[in-house]
């Protein structure tokens, strides 16, 4: 499982969903969680943290956001050589199955279907950890 000092970025256009995810992560013991309200904000924060020498080590992003989608953000992240293997969880709804296939082809680590429980999030974090840490 991810260490508690994992530097996490949570991206969702819904403040309520971001708060729920952050609450779950904090209950799991994670302390370094940054929020972004859309993909453009997330890209800016990813670049800033990289420039500061404190890059994110895990990203959880909503799929369906105004502007660039979660898939667009995933493609951007995967296009940066330093982030080819960065664990990236996509947060989707049940109706977005086709997009999940596209995300898989673009290197998503795992996905979480809304609504989800802390137990489901824990399981999906474990899947992503195993994928990247064999």
Secondary structure, DSSP 8 states (H G I E B T S, - for coil): ---TT-EEEEE-S-HHHHHHHHHHHHHTT--EEEEESSHHHHHHHHHHHHHTT---SEEEEESS-SSS-HHHHHHHHHTSGGGTT-EEEEEE-GGGHHHHHHHHHTT--EEEESS--HHHHHHHHHHHHHHHH-
